[in-house]
Amino acid sequence: MTQANNPLHGIKLEQLLNDLVDHYGWDELGVRINIRCFNHDPSIKSSLKFLRKTPWAREKVEHLYLKMNHLPLPKPKTAIAERSTPPANNKSEPSENGVNAHIWGKE
């Protein structure tokens, strides 16, 4: 499988993080992406451990790296698409027997 359209292909997370720290420094990086591993006793090792376990934080770091290097950004994910189907057991809906009717003004 080729990744011709992936600008991050072949770039290791450690190199990406080192480039960001070299460019911004820990203080500015912590301002731009407010996560604990950048703001409290930051290190490459602790940041890598956190970013490998936390997809949302890694996405932010990768996005900043792409912006810093003027590379194409991925299409944004829409919250609507992620919530296209309602949960099967939605407790906030009023039931037939009037439970939660006071919330919906149907008393």
PDB file as gemmi writes it, atoms N, CA and C in Angstrom:
CRYST1    1.000    1.000    1.000  90.00  90.00  90.00 P 1                      
ATOM      1  N   MET A   1       0.843  -1.173   0.000  1.00  0.00           N  
ATOM      2  CA  MET A   1       0.000   0.000   0.000  1.00  0.00           C  
ATOM      3  C   MET A   1       0.892   1.242   0.000  1.00  0.00           C  
ATOM      4  N   THR A   2       0.676   2.134  -0.930  1.00  0.00           N  
ATOM      5  CA  THR A   2       1.468   3.360  -0.992  1.00  0.00           C  
ATOM      6  C   THR A   2       0.724   4.482  -0.280  1.00  0.00           C  
ATOM      7  N   GLN A   3       1.488   5.456   0.152  1.00  0.00           N  
ATOM      8  CA  GLN A   3       0.903   6.595   0.849  1.00  0.00           C  
ATOM      9  C   GLN A   3       1.334   7.888   0.170  1.00  0.00           C  
ATOM     10  N   ALA A   4       1.158   7.931  -1.134  1.00  0.00           N  
ATOM     11  CA  ALA A   4       1.602   9.080  -1.911  1.00  0.00           C  
ATOM     12  C   ALA A   4       0.916  10.369  -1.469  1.00  0.00           C  
ATOM     13  N   ASN A   5      -0.312  10.294  -0.967  1.00  0.00           N  
ATOM     14  CA  ASN A   5      -1.047  11.492  -0.582  1.00  0.00           C  
ATOM     15  C   ASN A   5      -0.886  11.851   0.891  1.00  0.00           C  
ATOM     16  N   ASN A   6      -0.052  11.130   1.612  1.00  0.00           N  
ATOM     17  CA  ASN A   6       0.156  11.392   3.030  1.00  0.00           C  
ATOM     18  C   ASN A   6       1.467  12.157   3.217  1.00  0.00           C  
ATOM     19  N   PRO A   7       1.395  13.465   3.533  1.00  0.00           N  
ATOM     20  CA  PRO A   7       2.629  14.244   3.688  1.00  0.00           C  
ATOM     21  C   PRO A   7       3.460  13.830   4.893  1.00  0.00           C  
ATOM     22  N   LEU A   8       2.884  13.059   5.811  1.00  0.00           N  
ATOM     23  CA  LEU A   8       3.629  12.605   6.991  1.00  0.00           C  
ATOM     24  C   LEU A   8       4.264  11.234   6.786  1.00  0.00           C  
ATOM     25  N   HIS A   9       4.047  10.639   5.625  1.00  0.00           N  
ATOM     26  CA  HIS A   9       4.599   9.309   5.369  1.00  0.00           C  
ATOM     27  C   HIS A   9       6.123   9.341   5.465  1.00  0.00           C  
ATOM     28  N   GLY A  10       6.669   8.434   6.250  1.00  0.00           N  
ATOM     29  CA  GLY A  10       8.119   8.332   6.403  1.00  0.00           C  
ATOM     30  C   GLY A  10       8.703   9.207   7.490  1.00  0.00           C  
ATOM     31  N   ILE A  11       7.867  10.027   8.133  1.00  0.00           N  
ATOM     32  CA  ILE A  11       8.346  10.890   9.210  1.00  0.00           C  
ATOM     33  C   ILE A  11       7.961  10.252  10.534  1.00  0.00           C  
ATOM     34  N   LYS A  12       8.950   9.922  11.329  1.00  0.00           N  
ATOM     35  CA  LYS A  12       8.684   9.316  12.631  1.00  0.00           C  
ATOM     36  C   LYS A  12       8.182  10.379  13.598  1.00  0.00           C  
ATOM     37  N   LEU A  13       7.345   9.943  14.526  1.00  0.00           N  
ATOM     38  CA  LEU A  13       6.784  10.861  15.511  1.00  0.00           C  
ATOM     39  C   LEU A  13       7.886  11.570  16.300  1.00  0.00           C  
ATOM     40  N   GLU A  14       8.945  10.869  16.618  1.00  0.00           N  
ATOM     41  CA  GLU A  14      10.043  11.483  17.369  1.00  0.00           C  
ATOM     42  C   GLU A  14      10.687  12.619  16.572  1.00  0.00           C  
ATOM     43  N   GLN A  15      10.906  12.411  15.275  1.00  0.00           N  
ATOM     44  CA  GLN A  15      11.493  13.457  14.444  1.00  0.00           C  
ATOM     45  C   GLN A  15      10.547  14.650  14.314  1.00  0.00           C  
ATOM     46  N   LEU A  16       9.281  14.355  14.148  1.00  0.00           N  
ATOM     47  CA  LEU A  16       8.268  15.393  14.045  1.00  0.00           C  
ATOM     48  C   LEU A  16       8.272  16.257  15.313  1.00  0.00           C  
ATOM     49  N   LEU A  17       8.290  15.609  16.476  1.00  0.00           N  
ATOM     50  CA  LEU A  17       8.291  16.318  17.748  1.00  0.00           C  
ATOM     51  C   LEU A  17       9.578  17.120  17.943  1.00  0.00           C  
ATOM     52  N   ASN A  18      10.721  16.528  17.596  1.00  0.00           N  
ATOM     53  CA  ASN A  18      11.990  17.256  17.693  1.00  0.00           C  
ATOM     54  C   ASN A  18      11.980  18.502  16.813  1.00  0.00           C  
ATOM     55  N   ASP A  19      11.436  18.387  15.610  1.00  0.00           N  
ATOM     56  CA  ASP A  19      11.360  19.550  14.712  1.00  0.00           C  
ATOM     57  C   ASP A  19      10.481  20.648  15.305  1.00  0.00           C  
ATOM     58  N   LEU A  20       9.357  20.263  15.909  1.00  0.00           N  
ATOM     59  CA  LEU A  20       8.464  21.256  16.524  1.00  0.00           C  
ATOM     60  C   LEU A  20       9.143  21.948  17.707  1.00  0.00           C  
ATOM     61  N   VAL A  21       9.841  21.180  18.540  1.00  0.00           N  
ATOM     62  CA  VAL A  21      10.533  21.759  19.698  1.00  0.00           C  
ATOM     63  C   VAL A  21      11.660  22.680  19.231  1.00  0.00           C  
ATOM     64  N   ASP A  22      12.398  22.271  18.202  1.00  0.00           N  
ATOM     65  CA  ASP A  22      13.466  23.120  17.670  1.00  0.00           C  
ATOM     66  C   ASP A  22      12.912  24.426  17.119  1.00  0.00           C  
ATOM     67  N   HIS A  23      11.757  24.357  16.484  1.00  0.00           N  
ATOM     68  CA  HIS A  23      11.171  25.541  15.851  1.00  0.00           C  
ATOM     69  C   HIS A  23      10.485  26.461  16.868  1.00  0.00           C  
ATOM     70  N   TYR A  24       9.644  25.882  17.746  1.00  0.00           N  
ATOM     71  CA  TYR A  24       8.846  26.685  18.670  1.00  0.00           C  
ATOM     72  C   TYR A  24       9.413  26.760  20.081  1.00  0.00           C  
ATOM     73  N   GLY A  25      10.098  25.720  20.530  1.00  0.00           N  
ATOM     74  CA  GLY A  25      10.499  25.618  21.932  1.00  0.00           C  
ATOM     75  C   GLY A  25       9.339  25.068  22.742  1.00  0.00           C  
ATOM     76  N   TRP A  26       9.630  24.541  23.926  1.00  0.00           N  
ATOM     77  CA  TRP A  26       8.591  23.926  24.749  1.00  0.00           C  
ATOM     78  C   TRP A  26       7.533  24.930  25.182  1.00  0.00           C  
ATOM     79  N   ASP A  27       7.949  26.135  25.557  1.00  0.00           N  
ATOM     80  CA  ASP A  27       6.981  27.125  26.044  1.00  0.00           C  
ATOM     81  C   ASP A  27       5.939  27.462  24.986  1.00  0.00           C  
ATOM     82  N   GLU A  28       6.391  27.801  23.790  1.00  0.00           N  
ATOM     83  CA  GLU A  28       5.464  28.148  22.706  1.00  0.00           C  
ATOM     84  C   GLU A  28       4.648  26.941  22.269  1.00  0.00           C  
ATOM     85  N   LEU A  29       5.251  25.772  22.261  1.00  0.00           N  
ATOM     86  CA  LEU A  29       4.534  24.553  21.898  1.00  0.00           C  
ATOM     87  C   LEU A  29       3.410  24.287  22.899  1.00  0.00           C  
ATOM     88  N   GLY A  30       3.677  24.528  24.176  1.00  0.00           N  
ATOM     89  CA  GLY A  30       2.658  24.368  25.211  1.00  0.00           C  
ATOM     90  C   GLY A  30       1.536  25.378  25.103  1.00  0.00           C  
ATOM     91  N   VAL A  31       1.833  26.555  24.573  1.00  0.00           N  
ATOM     92  CA  VAL A  31       0.796  27.562  24.350  1.00  0.00           C  
ATOM     93  C   VAL A  31      -0.063  27.155  23.150  1.00  0.00           C  
ATOM     94  N   ARG A  32       0.577  26.705  22.097  1.00  0.00           N  
ATOM     95  CA  ARG A  32      -0.152  26.333  20.875  1.00  0.00           C  
ATOM     96  C   ARG A  32      -0.967  25.063  21.050  1.00  0.00           C  
ATOM     97  N   ILE A  33      -0.442  24.102  21.793  1.00  0.00           N  
ATOM     98  CA  ILE A  33      -1.154  22.851  22.077  1.00  0.00           C  
ATOM     99  C   ILE A  33      -1.071  22.653  23.587  1.00  0.00           C  
ATOM    100  N   ASN A  34      -2.152  22.977  24.261  1.00  0.00           N  
ATOM    101  CA  ASN A  34      -2.159  22.982  25.718  1.00  0.00           C  
ATOM    102  C   ASN A  34      -2.370  21.571  26.263  1.00  0.00           C  
ATOM    103  N   ILE A  35      -1.284  20.820  26.335  1.00  0.00           N  
ATOM    104  CA  ILE A  35      -1.327  19.500  26.952  1.00  0.00           C  
ATOM    105  C   ILE A  35      -0.220  19.433  28.005  1.00  0.00           C  
ATOM    106  N   ARG A  36      -0.480  18.674  29.038  1.00  0.00           N  
ATOM    107  CA  ARG A  36       0.398  18.631  30.201  1.00  0.00           C  
ATOM    108  C   ARG A  36       1.835  18.254  29.849  1.00  0.00           C  
ATOM    109  N   CYS A  37       2.029  17.312  28.949  1.00  0.00           N  
ATOM    110  CA  CYS A  37       3.389  16.859  28.649  1.00  0.00           C  
ATOM    111  C   CYS A  37       4.234  17.950  27.988  1.00  0.00           C  
ATOM    112  N   PHE A  38       3.594  19.024  27.497  1.00  0.00           N  
ATOM    113  CA  PHE A  38       4.334  20.151  26.934  1.00  0.00           C  
ATOM    114  C   PHE A  38       4.529  21.267  27.957  1.00  0.00           C  
ATOM    115  N   ASN A  39       3.689  21.316  28.985  1.00  0.00           N  
ATOM    116  CA  ASN A  39       3.700  22.439  29.919  1.00  0.00           C  
ATOM    117  C   ASN A  39       4.309  22.144  31.285  1.00  0.00           C  
ATOM    118  N   HIS A  40       4.407  20.883  31.668  1.00  0.00           N  
ATOM    119  CA  HIS A  40       4.933  20.535  32.990  1.00  0.00           C  
ATOM    120  C   HIS A  40       6.069  19.541  32.846  1.00  0.00           C  
ATOM    121  N   ASP A  41       7.281  20.015  33.095  1.00  0.00           N  
ATOM    122  CA  ASP A  41       8.481  19.188  33.000  1.00  0.00           C  
ATOM    123  C   ASP A  41       8.548  18.442  31.658  1.00  0.00           C  
ATOM    124  N   PRO A  42       8.525  19.181  30.545  1.00  0.00           N  
ATOM    125  CA  PRO A  42       8.450  18.539  29.231  1.00  0.00           C  
ATOM    126  C   PRO A  42       9.725  17.791  28.851  1.00  0.00           C  
ATOM    127  N   SER A  43       9.528  16.691  28.157  1.00  0.00           N  
ATOM    128  CA  SER A  43      10.646  15.939  27.586  1.00  0.00           C  
ATOM    129  C   SER A  43      10.143  15.210  26.351  1.00  0.00           C  
ATOM    130  N   ILE A  44      11.059  14.890  25.478  1.00  0.00           N  
ATOM    131  CA  ILE A  44      10.696  14.147  24.274  1.00  0.00           C  
ATOM    132  C   ILE A  44      10.119  12.790  24.673  1.00  0.00           C  
ATOM    133  N   LYS A  45      10.773  12.121  25.614  1.00  0.00           N  
ATOM    134  CA  LYS A  45      10.347  10.775  26.013  1.00  0.00           C  
ATOM    135  C   LYS A  45       8.918  10.766  26.558  1.00  0.00           C  
ATOM    136  N   SER A  46       8.609  11.670  27.499  1.00  0.00           N  
ATOM    137  CA  SER A  46       7.263  11.681  28.084  1.00  0.00           C  
ATOM    138  C   SER A  46       6.216  12.109  27.052  1.00  0.00           C  
ATOM    139  N   SER A  47       6.590  13.035  26.187  1.00  0.00           N  
ATOM    140  CA  SER A  47       5.655  13.490  25.156  1.00  0.00           C  
ATOM    141  C   SER A  47       5.351  12.378  24.156  1.00  0.00           C  
ATOM    142  N   LEU A  48       6.378  11.639  23.758  1.00  0.00           N  
ATOM    143  CA  LEU A  48       6.161  10.525  22.831  1.00  0.00           C  
ATOM    144  C   LEU A  48       5.242   9.483  23.451  1.00  0.00           C  
ATOM    145  N   LYS A  49       5.454   9.179  24.707  1.00  0.00           N  
ATOM    146  CA  LYS A  49       4.622   8.181  25.395  1.00  0.00           C  
ATOM    147  C   LYS A  49       3.163   8.628  25.398  1.00  0.00           C  
ATOM    148  N   PHE A  50       2.925   9.891  25.725  1.00  0.00           N  
ATOM    149  CA  PHE A  50       1.564  10.418  25.751  1.00  0.00           C  
ATOM    150  C   PHE A  50       0.946  10.453  24.355  1.00  0.00           C  
ATOM    151  N   LEU A  51       1.685  10.964  23.384  1.00  0.00           N  
ATOM    152  CA  LEU A  51       1.137  11.110  22.034  1.00  0.00           C  
ATOM    153  C   LEU A  51       0.831   9.765  21.382  1.00  0.00           C  
ATOM    154  N   ARG A  52       1.594   8.747  21.704  1.00  0.00           N  
ATOM    155  CA  ARG A  52       1.332   7.417  21.132  1.00  0.00           C  
ATOM    156  C   ARG A  52       0.054   6.808  21.695  1.00  0.00           C  
ATOM    157  N   LYS A  53      -0.347   7.237  22.892  1.00  0.00           N  
ATOM    158  CA  LYS A  53      -1.546   6.691  23.534  1.00  0.00           C  
ATOM    159  C   LYS A  53      -2.784   7.561  23.325  1.00  0.00           C  
ATOM    160  N   THR A  54      -2.604   8.776  22.829  1.00  0.00           N  
ATOM    161  CA  THR A  54      -3.697   9.742  22.791  1.00  0.00           C  
ATOM    162  C   THR A  54      -3.897  10.282  21.375  1.00  0.00           C  
ATOM    163  N   PRO A  55      -4.790   9.660  20.613  1.00  0.00           N  
ATOM    164  CA  PRO A  55      -4.973  10.042  19.206  1.00  0.00           C  
ATOM    165  C   PRO A  55      -5.341  11.511  18.989  1.00  0.00           C  
ATOM    166  N   TRP A  56      -6.199  12.088  19.833  1.00  0.00           N  
ATOM    167  CA  TRP A  56      -6.597  13.477  19.612  1.00  0.00           C  
ATOM    168  C   TRP A  56      -5.414  14.430  19.769  1.00  0.00           C  
ATOM    169  N   ALA A  57      -4.522  14.153  20.723  1.00  0.00           N  
ATOM    170  CA  ALA A  57      -3.350  15.006  20.934  1.00  0.00           C  
ATOM    171  C   ALA A  57      -2.362  14.831  19.776  1.00  0.00           C  
ATOM    172  N   ARG A  58      -2.200  13.599  19.331  1.00  0.00           N  
ATOM    173  CA  ARG A  58      -1.298  13.350  18.211  1.00  0.00           C  
ATOM    174  C   ARG A  58      -1.783  14.067  16.946  1.00  0.00           C  
ATOM    175  N   GLU A  59      -3.100  14.074  16.719  1.00  0.00           N  
ATOM    176  CA  GLU A  59      -3.647  14.791  15.566  1.00  0.00           C  
ATOM    177  C   GLU A  59      -3.316  16.276  15.632  1.00  0.00           C  
ATOM    178  N   LYS A  60      -3.408  16.857  16.825  1.00  0.00           N  
ATOM    179  CA  LYS A  60      -3.082  18.284  16.986  1.00  0.00           C  
ATOM    180  C   LYS A  60      -1.607  18.542  16.676  1.00  0.00           C  
ATOM    181  N   VAL A  61      -0.735  17.669  17.159  1.00  0.00           N  
ATOM    182  CA  VAL A  61       0.702  17.815  16.927  1.00  0.00           C  
ATOM    183  C   VAL A  61       1.012  17.662  15.436  1.00  0.00           C  
ATOM    184  N   GLU A  62       0.420  16.662  14.811  1.00  0.00           N  
ATOM    185  CA  GLU A  62       0.640  16.456  13.375  1.00  0.00           C  
ATOM    186  C   GLU A  62       0.119  17.637  12.572  1.00  0.00           C  
ATOM    187  N   HIS A  63      -1.024  18.191  12.958  1.00  0.00           N  
ATOM    188  CA  HIS A  63      -1.590  19.347  12.261  1.00  0.00           C  
ATOM    189  C   HIS A  63      -0.657  20.553  12.364  1.00  0.00           C  
ATOM    190  N   LEU A  64      -0.127  20.791  13.571  1.00  0.00           N  
ATOM    191  CA  LEU A  64       0.798  21.909  13.748  1.00  0.00           C  
ATOM    192  C   LEU A  64       2.067  21.705  12.921  1.00  0.00           C  
ATOM    193  N   TYR A  65       2.551  20.487  12.869  1.00  0.00           N  
ATOM    194  CA  TYR A  65       3.740  20.184  12.066  1.00  0.00           C  
ATOM    195  C   TYR A  65       3.481  20.470  10.586  1.00  0.00           C  
ATOM    196  N   LEU A  66       2.322  20.058  10.098  1.00  0.00           N  
ATOM    197  CA  LEU A  66       1.978  20.308   8.694  1.00  0.00           C  
ATOM    198  C   LEU A  66       1.898  21.805   8.417  1.00  0.00           C  
ATOM    199  N   LYS A  67       1.271  22.554   9.336  1.00  0.00           N  
ATOM    200  CA  LYS A  67       1.183  24.011   9.167  1.00  0.00           C  
ATOM    201  C   LYS A  67       2.561  24.650   9.184  1.00  0.00           C  
ATOM    202  N   MET A  68       3.412  24.209  10.107  1.00  0.00           N  
ATOM    203  CA  MET A  68       4.754  24.773  10.242  1.00  0.00           C  
ATOM    204  C   MET A  68       5.555  24.597   8.953  1.00  0.00           C  
ATOM    205  N   ASN A  69       5.377  23.457   8.307  1.00  0.00           N  
ATOM    206  CA  ASN A  69       6.132  23.149   7.090  1.00  0.00           C  
ATOM    207  C   ASN A  69       5.377  23.479   5.805  1.00  0.00           C  
ATOM    208  N   HIS A  70       4.250  24.171   5.937  1.00  0.00           N  
ATOM    209  CA  HIS A  70       3.439  24.572   4.785  1.00  0.00           C  
ATOM    210  C   HIS A  70       3.079  23.377   3.900  1.00  0.00           C  
ATOM    211  N   LEU A  71       2.693  22.281   4.542  1.00  0.00           N  
ATOM    212  CA  LEU A  71       2.275  21.072   3.833  1.00  0.00           C  
ATOM    213  C   LEU A  71       0.750  21.027   3.794  1.00  0.00           C  
ATOM    214  N   PRO A  72       0.177  20.277   2.859  1.00  0.00           N  
ATOM    215  CA  PRO A  72      -1.292  20.223   2.773  1.00  0.00           C  
ATOM    216  C   PRO A  72      -1.911  19.642   4.041  1.00  0.00           C  
ATOM    217  N   LEU A  73      -2.983  20.282   4.490  1.00  0.00           N  
ATOM    218  CA  LEU A  73      -3.664  19.843   5.697  1.00  0.00           C  
ATOM    219  C   LEU A  73      -4.758  18.846   5.340  1.00  0.00           C  
ATOM    220  N   PRO A  74      -5.019  17.883   6.227  1.00  0.00           N  
ATOM    221  CA  PRO A  74      -6.103  16.924   5.962  1.00  0.00           C  
ATOM    222  C   PRO A  74      -7.455  17.620   6.042  1.00  0.00           C  
ATOM    223  N   LYS A  75      -8.453  17.028   5.417  1.00  0.00           N  
ATOM    224  CA  LYS A  75      -9.802  17.578   5.484  1.00  0.00           C  
ATOM    225  C   LYS A  75     -10.298  17.457   6.922  1.00  0.00           C  
ATOM    226  N   PRO A  76     -10.950  18.510   7.430  1.00  0.00           N  
ATOM    227  CA  PRO A  76     -11.431  18.447   8.815  1.00  0.00           C  
ATOM    228  C   PRO A  76     -12.560  17.436   8.956  1.00  0.00           C  
ATOM    229  N   LYS A  77     -12.581  16.768  10.106  1.00  0.00           N  
ATOM    230  CA  LYS A  77     -13.657  15.836  10.406  1.00  0.00           C  
ATOM    231  C   LYS A  77     -14.843  16.647  10.905  1.00  0.00           C  
ATOM    232  N   THR A  78     -16.032  16.281  10.487  1.00  0.00           N  
ATOM    233  CA  THR A  78     -17.209  17.011  10.944  1.00  0.00           C  
ATOM    234  C   THR A  78     -17.866  16.272  12.093  1.00  0.00           C  
ATOM    235  N   ALA A  79     -18.297  17.026  13.059  1.00  0.00           N  
ATOM    236  CA  ALA A  79     -18.960  16.440  14.217  1.00  0.00           C  
ATOM    237  C   ALA A  79     -20.285  15.818  13.819  1.00  0.00           C  
ATOM    238  N   ILE A  80     -20.936  16.376  12.799  1.00  0.00           N  
ATOM    239  CA  ILE A  80     -22.223  15.844  12.348  1.00  0.00           C  
ATOM    240  C   ILE A  80     -22.052  14.437  11.794  1.00  0.00           C  
ATOM    241  N   ALA A  81     -21.017  14.209  11.027  1.00  0.00           N  
ATOM    242  CA  ALA A  81     -20.787  12.886  10.450  1.00  0.00           C  
ATOM    243  C   ALA A  81     -20.515  11.855  11.535  1.00  0.00           C  
ATOM    244  N   GLU A  82     -19.829  12.257  12.581  1.00  0.00           N  
ATOM    245  CA  GLU A  82     -19.524  11.338  13.661  1.00  0.00           C  
ATOM    246  C   GLU A  82     -20.763  10.991  14.471  1.00  0.00           C  
ATOM    247  N   ARG A  83     -21.769  11.890  14.472  1.00  0.00           N  
ATOM    248  CA  ARG A  83     -22.982  11.660  15.238  1.00  0.00           C  
ATOM    249  C   ARG A  83     -24.168  11.386  14.322  1.00  0.00           C  
ATOM    250  N   SER A  84     -23.945  10.755  13.182  1.00  0.00           N  
ATOM    251  CA  SER A  84     -25.008  10.557  12.206  1.00  0.00           C  
ATOM    252  C   SER A  84     -26.103   9.620  12.698  1.00  0.00           C  
ATOM    253  N   THR A  85     -25.778   8.702  13.587  1.00  0.00           N  
ATOM    254  CA  THR A  85     -26.793   7.820  14.131  1.00  0.00           C  
ATOM    255  C   THR A  85     -26.911   8.053  15.622  1.00  0.00           C  
ATOM    256  N   PRO A  86     -28.135   8.234  16.114  1.00  0.00           N  
ATOM    257  CA  PRO A  86     -28.299   8.473  17.555  1.00  0.00           C  
ATOM    258  C   PRO A  86     -28.002   7.208  18.336  1.00  0.00           C  
ATOM    259  N   PRO A  87     -27.607   7.348  19.590  1.00  0.00           N  
ATOM    260  CA  PRO A  87     -27.345   6.172  20.408  1.00  0.00           C  
ATOM    261  C   PRO A  87     -28.610   5.334  20.566  1.00  0.00           C  
ATOM    262  N   ALA A  88     -28.436   4.031  20.671  1.00  0.00           N  
ATOM    263  CA  ALA A  88     -29.569   3.117  20.740  1.00  0.00           C  
ATOM    264  C   ALA A  88     -30.378   3.307  22.012  1.00  0.00           C  
ATOM    265  N   ASN A  89     -29.732   3.626  23.118  1.00  0.00           N  
ATOM    266  CA  ASN A  89     -30.423   3.754  24.389  1.00  0.00           C  
ATOM    267  C   ASN A  89     -30.289   5.182  24.886  1.00  0.00           C  
ATOM    268  N   ASN A  90     -31.045   6.085  24.301  1.00  0.00           N  
ATOM    269  CA  ASN A  90     -30.958   7.500  24.646  1.00  0.00           C  
ATOM    270  C   ASN A  90     -31.898   7.794  25.809  1.00  0.00           C  
ATOM    271  N   LYS A  91     -31.353   7.969  27.002  1.00  0.00           N  
ATOM    272  CA  LYS A  91     -32.130   8.155  28.219  1.00  0.00           C  
ATOM    273  C   LYS A  91     -32.763   9.545  28.308  1.00  0.00           C  
ATOM    274  N   SER A  92     -32.307  10.519  27.517  1.00  0.00           N  
ATOM    275  CA  SER A  92     -32.821  11.871  27.643  1.00  0.00           C  
ATOM    276  C   SER A  92     -34.149  12.063  26.926  1.00  0.00           C  
ATOM    277  N   GLU A  93     -34.560  11.131  26.098  1.00  0.00           N  
ATOM    278  CA  GLU A  93     -35.835  11.232  25.400  1.00  0.00           C  
ATOM    279  C   GLU A  93     -36.969  10.899  26.358  1.00  0.00           C  
ATOM    280  N   PRO A  94     -38.076  11.639  26.277  1.00  0.00           N  
ATOM    281  CA  PRO A  94     -39.206  11.294  27.139  1.00  0.00           C  
ATOM    282  C   PRO A  94     -39.796   9.960  26.713  1.00  0.00           C  
ATOM    283  N   SER A  95     -40.178   9.169  27.676  1.00  0.00           N  
ATOM    284  CA  SER A  95     -40.746   7.870  27.350  1.00  0.00           C  
ATOM    285  C   SER A  95     -42.260   7.961  27.306  1.00  0.00           C  
ATOM    286  N   GLU A  96     -42.876   6.879  26.917  1.00  0.00           N  
ATOM    287  CA  GLU A  96     -44.330   6.847  26.785  1.00  0.00           C  
ATOM    288  C   GLU A  96     -45.028   7.029  28.126  1.00  0.00           C  
ATOM    289  N   ASN A  97     -44.411   6.603  29.215  1.00  0.00           N  
ATOM    290  CA  ASN A  97     -45.063   6.699  30.518  1.00  0.00           C  
ATOM    291  C   ASN A  97     -44.805   8.033  31.219  1.00  0.00           C  
ATOM    292  N   GLY A  98     -44.220   9.009  30.538  1.00  0.00           N  
ATOM    293  CA  GLY A  98     -44.064  10.343  31.089  1.00  0.00           C  
ATOM    294  C   GLY A  98     -42.784  10.582  31.862  1.00  0.00           C  
ATOM    295  N   VAL A  99     -41.866   9.630  31.888  1.00  0.00           N  
ATOM    296  CA  VAL A  99     -40.595   9.844  32.556  1.00  0.00           C  
ATOM    297  C   VAL A  99     -39.855  10.952  31.820  1.00  0.00           C  
ATOM    298  N   ASN A 100     -39.322  11.875  32.543  1.00  0.00           N  
ATOM    299  CA  ASN A 100     -38.630  13.058  32.014  1.00  0.00           C  
ATOM    300  C   ASN A 100     -39.583  14.046  31.324  1.00  0.00           C  
ATOM    301  N   ALA A 101     -40.867  13.891  31.508  1.00  0.00           N  
ATOM    302  CA  ALA A 101     -41.820  14.793  30.887  1.00  0.00           C  
ATOM    303  C   ALA A 101     -41.619  16.220  31.375  1.00  0.00           C  
ATOM    304  N   HIS A 102     -41.233  16.378  32.651  1.00  0.00           N  
ATOM    305  CA  HIS A 102     -41.005  17.714  33.202  1.00  0.00           C  
ATOM    306  C   HIS A 102     -39.849  18.422  32.508  1.00  0.00           C  
ATOM    307  N   ILE A 103     -38.892  17.668  32.016  1.00  0.00           N  
ATOM    308  CA  ILE A 103     -37.750  18.261  31.314  1.00  0.00           C  
ATOM    309  C   ILE A 103     -38.195  18.846  29.983  1.00  0.00           C  
ATOM    310  N   TRP A 104     -39.108  18.166  29.337  1.00  0.00           N  
ATOM    311  CA  TRP A 104     -39.551  18.565  28.003  1.00  0.00           C  
ATOM    312  C   TRP A 104     -40.814  19.432  28.058  1.00  0.00           C  
ATOM    313  N   GLY A 105     -41.288  19.740  29.270  1.00  0.00           N  
ATOM    314  CA  GLY A 105     -42.472  20.599  29.404  1.00  0.00           C  
ATOM    315  C   GLY A 105     -43.742  19.901  28.976  1.00  0.00           C  
ATOM    316  N   LYS A 106     -43.812  18.593  29.177  1.00  0.00           N  
ATOM    317  CA  LYS A 106     -44.988  17.845  28.745  1.00  0.00           C  
ATOM    318  C   LYS A 106     -45.681  17.193  29.946  1.00  0.00           C  
ATOM    319  N   GLU A 107     -45.800  17.943  31.017  1.00  0.00           N  
ATOM    320  CA  GLU A 107     -46.458  17.399  32.225  1.00  0.00           C  
ATOM    321  C   GLU A 107     -47.936  17.611  32.122  1.00  0.00           C  
TER     322      GLU A 107                                                      
END                                                                             
